[in-house]
C-alpha cells in the first residue's frame, strides 16, 4: 500500500516536470511580458492614488476648518497630519511613475 503511493507520487512528479517544461516560456519573453503588463497598470494606479489624495485633502481641510472655527487651539498637529498624508500620496504616485519611466 505504501509502496503504491510512492510509485504514484513519483509518476506524478515525472509527468509534472515533463509537461511543465512543454508549456514554459523562455525567460526573456516572460520578463518582457511582465514589464509591459506592469506598465499598463501604472497610470491607472497613480491616478487612483491622486484621486484618493484629493479626497483625503478635502476631508482634512473640512476637519481642520471645523476645528479652527470651534476654537480648538491645537490645530497645528491636525493640519500637519492631514497635509503630510496628502503630500505622501501625491509624491508616491510621482515616484512610481518615475520608477517605471513614464
C-alpha positions in Angstrom: 0.0 0.0 0.0 2.7 2.5 1.0 4.9 1.4 -2.0 2.0 2.0 -4.3 1.6 5.6 -3.0 5.3 6.3 -3.5 5.1 4.9 -7.1 2.1 7.1 -7.8 3.8 10.2 -6.3 7.0 9.6 -8.4 4.9 9.2 -11.5 3.0 12.4 -10.9 6.3 14.3 -10.3 7.8 13.0 -13.5 4.6 13.9 -15.5 4.6 17.4 -13.9 8.2 18.0 -14.8 7.7 16.8 -18.4 4.5 18.8 -19.1 5.7 21.8 -17.1 8.7 22.2 -19.5 6.5 21.9 -22.5 4.4 24.9 -21.5 7.3 27.0 -20.2 8.3 30.3 -21.9 11.8 31.5 -22.3 12.9 33.9 -19.6 13.2 36.9 -21.8 9.8 36.8 -23.3 8.3 36.2 -19.8 10.1 39.2 -18.4 9.1 41.4 -21.4 5.5 40.4 -21.0 5.6 41.1 -17.3 7.2 44.5 -17.9 4.6 45.6 -20.4 1.8 44.4 -18.2 3.1 46.3 -15.3 3.5 49.5 -17.3 -0.2 49.3 -18.3 -1.2 49.3 -14.6 1.0 52.2 -13.6 -1.1 55.0 -15.0 -4.5 53.9 -13.5 -2.9 53.1 -10.2 -1.2 56.5 -9.9 -4.4 58.2 -11.0 -6.3 56.4 -8.2 -3.6 57.5 -5.7 -4.0 61.1 -6.8 -7.8 60.9 -6.5 -7.5 59.4 -3.0 -5.1 62.2 -2.2 -7.6 64.8 -3.3 -10.4 63.2 -1.3 -8.2 63.0 1.8 -7.2 66.6 1.2 -10.8 67.8 1.0 -11.8 65.8 4.1 -8.8 67.0 6.0 -9.4 70.6 5.0 -13.0 70.4 6.3 -11.9 68.8 9.6 -9.2 71.4 10.2 -11.6 74.2 9.3 -14.3 73.0 11.6 -11.8 72.6 14.5 -10.4 76.1 13.8 -13.9 77.6 13.9 -14.8 75.7 17.1 -11.9 77.4 18.8 -9.6 74.4 19.2 -6.1 75.7 19.8 -4.2 72.6 18.8 -5.0 72.6 15.0 -1.3 72.6 14.0 -1.0 68.8 14.8 -4.1 68.1 12.8 -3.0 70.2 9.9 0.4 68.6 9.7 -1.1 65.1 9.8 -3.6 65.7 7.0 -1.2 67.7 5.0 1.5 65.1 5.3 -0.8 62.3 4.2 -1.8 64.3 1.1 1.8 65.1 0.3 2.7 61.4 0.7 0.0 60.2 -1.7 0.9 62.8 -4.3 4.7 62.2 -4.1 4.3 58.4 -4.0 2.4 58.5 -7.3 5.0 60.7 -8.9 7.8 58.4 -7.7 6.1 55.3 -9.1 5.8 57.0 -12.5 9.4 58.0 -12.4 10.5 54.5 -11.3 8.8 52.9 -14.3 10.0 55.6 -16.7 6.6 57.0 -17.6 
